Amino acid sequence: MDDENDPKAASSPPRCIATEVETTSNEVNEKSQDAIMSDVENEGKIDSAKKLFLDGTADYGVPQLERLYTRIVKGVFELKIVEHDDHRPPVLNFLLKFAENKANF
């Protein structure tokens, strides 16, 4: 059999494959960096909300914590999360706004 008649020999040169892999890995790296930045932003929101919740509930008993928990869960369920693949950002935004409002405590 000749290499000229072999259909496998007509495939694209290895250089094209390497370029495609490089492009794909660049896209993955960009997405990874976006995810890392998002995680850093989320950590900041989590820490802020956590501190506000701890400060606001320092002298709460179990019944007060249960009522607060119920209001928070109800608020999260009322969020209209339809188009988001990741539900964390809208939930974190809600929790942070809820915790920042002193009237909620």
C-alpha positions in Angstrom: 0.0 0.0 0.0 1.2 3.5 -0.9 1.1 6.4 1.6 -0.6 8.5 -1.2 -3.6 6.1 -1.3 -3.9 5.8 2.4 -6.8 8.0 3.7 -5.1 8.4 7.1 -2.1 10.0 5.5 -4.3 12.9 4.2 -5.1 14.2 7.7 -4.0 17.6 8.8 -0.4 18.1 9.7 0.5 17.9 13.4 1.3 21.6 13.5 -2.5 22.4 13.1 -3.4 20.1 15.9 -0.8 21.8 18.2 -2.3 25.2 17.3 -5.8 24.0 18.1 -4.7 22.5 21.4 -2.9 25.8 22.3 -6.0 27.8 21.5 -8.2 25.6 23.6 -5.8 25.7 26.5 -5.7 29.5 26.3 -9.5 29.6 26.4 -9.5 27.3 29.4 -6.8 29.5 31.1 -9.0 32.6 30.6 -12.0 30.9 32.0 -10.0 29.6 34.9 -8.8 33.1 35.6 -12.3 34.4 35.4 -13.4 31.7 37.9 -10.6 32.6 40.2 -11.5 36.3 40.1 -15.2 35.4 40.7 -14.2 33.2 43.7 -12.1 36.1 45.2 -15.1 38.4 44.8 -17.4 35.8 46.3 -15.1 35.2 49.2 -15.2 38.9 50.0 -19.0 39.0 49.9 -19.2 35.9 52.1 -16.8 37.3 54.6 -18.7 40.6 54.7 -22.1 39.0 55.1 -20.7 36.6 57.7 -19.4 39.4 59.8 -22.6 41.4 59.5 -24.7 38.3 60.5 -22.4 37.5 63.4 -22.5 41.1 64.7 -26.3 41.4 64.2 -27.1 38.1 65.9 -24.6 38.2 68.8 -27.3 38.2 71.5 -29.9 36.1 69.7 -31.4 33.0 71.2 -32.6 30.0 69.3 -36.2 31.2 68.6 -34.8 34.5 67.2 -32.3 32.6 65.0 -35.0 30.3 63.8 -37.1 33.3 62.7 -34.2 35.0 61.0 -33.3 31.7 59.2 -36.9 31.3 58.0 -36.9 34.9 56.6 -33.5 34.3 54.9 -34.6 31.0 53.3 -37.9 32.6 52.2 -36.0 35.5 50.5 -33.6 33.1 48.7 -36.5 31.0 47.4 -38.2 34.2 46.1 -35.2 35.1 44.0 -35.9 34.8 40.3 -32.9 32.8 39.3 -33.7 31.6 35.8 -30.9 32.3 33.4 -27.9 31.8 35.7 -25.8 28.7 35.5 -24.3 29.6 38.8 -26.8 30.5 41.6 -24.1 31.7 44.0 -23.8 35.4 42.8 -27.5 36.3 43.2 -27.8 34.4 46.5 -24.7 36.1 47.8 -25.9 39.5 46.7 -29.2 38.9 48.5 -27.5 37.7 51.7 -25.2 40.7 51.7 -28.1 43.2 51.2 -30.1 41.4 53.8 -27.3 41.6 56.3 -26.5 45.2 55.6 -30.1 46.2 56.4 -30.1 46.8 60.2 -33.9 46.6 60.2 -33.7 42.8 59.5 -32.1 42.2 63.0 
